[in-house]
Amino acid sequence: MMMEVTVRGTRRGRGEREMTALAATAEGERKLRTNREPTKMDAVLLLIMAASGLSAVSSHVPRQYHVVSDLKNMTEAQRYCREKYTDLATIDNMEEMRILNDTADKSKVSNGVWIGLYEDVNSWRWSLSHTSFYKDGETEFRQWWTGEPNNYKNREHCAQMFGDGRWGDNVCKRSFWPVCMDVRGLKVTFVLIETPMTWTEAQSYCRDHHTDLASVRNTAENQEVKDLVPSGGIVWIGLFRDSWKWSDGSNSSFRYWDQGEPDGGSEVCVVANLGRDGKWWDVPCGQKRPFVCYSPLPTTTRQVIKVRLERKDSSLDLNDPAVLEQMLKEFKQRLKDQGVDGDVKLSWRKQSDGKVFHKEEETKKKKKDEL
């Protein structure tokens, strides 16, 4: 007799445990015997499971969220999440946002919870990234104007130079004349391009026609570029910074800002207002708030196993629903005994005639007739 068993279960951790064979025979009292020599069924199970193992299929939603009601600042919350779980929450899409918003206890998170999004205001770097171009300390040279960079409304991610040689941050989509540079060995020549461009357009132009947008490595080079800037003018230079980042380093571009947010200044960390609609605000990182951590969901596996049974009692109907149910319970217990933890679900796969079991002779005859 043949049967197919569909096994659905969850297995935790990265390593896969080795599963040994399940032993089972159908007896008159519908119990599985233990501590005996393998029957035909044992041999088939051992062969199939050793050959195929269990394959994992990723779940649609890759994270499990944990809302922590303890009040901590952003840094403390990040440390806690990394110690206890994986990290502060990363959110990839609206579905995950709804799950988080629907499951949170509104009474404990009414004033916003930390998530893993923050603005890295110190991530300034030069468009020309070759390390050989810079001596020690030259990538950190800055000539900011007083109060700059101020990241007004969290939208200023590109650097400009004023006519007096001081720098400021500005919205990258604004248009100014750029200063490009030509690098020939140790010789660097700066070139003013008298065409208004956005910062991104200026970067592309300078790379196509010169070496790159201007890198300013020291006071002498700052004076050279300053000498090119018209009186009262503003030019783009090659300094820029990355904007919003996730604590775990993921590249999710999903955002769910409330109206008027982000509004800039020193507010560079993000909370989700789970007490209302889940919308996000930028706030100072030192505030004490609840927070949301995440951990990976247990992976789900699905395996179809074909087995052969020897029936000792010819009067036993293996297609009896009560018999089928009892055998599933026995299989599930044996799986747990062999180390398969988590939520294990077993079900029978019925064939075209609605039955699970068929005598081998009948099966062979049916296949022969089909041929």
ABEGO torsion letter per residue (X at the ends): XBBBBBBBBBBBEABBBBBBBBBBBBBAAGBBBBGBBBBAAAAAAAAAAAAAEBBBBBBABABBBBBBABBBBAAAAAAAAAAABABBBBBABAAAAAAAAAABBAAAAAAEBBBABBBBAAABBBABABAAABBBGAAABBBBBBGOBAGBGGABABBBBBAAGBBBBBBAABBBBBBBBBBBEABBBBBBBBBBBBAAAAAAAAAAABABBBBBABAAAAAAAAAABBBGBBBBBABBBBBBBBAAGBABABBBBBBGOBAEEABABBBBBAABAGBBBBBBAABBBBBBBBBBBBBBBBBBBBBBBBBABAABBAABAAAAAAAAAAAAAAAAAAGBBEBBBBBBBBBAAGBABBBAAAAAAAAAAAX
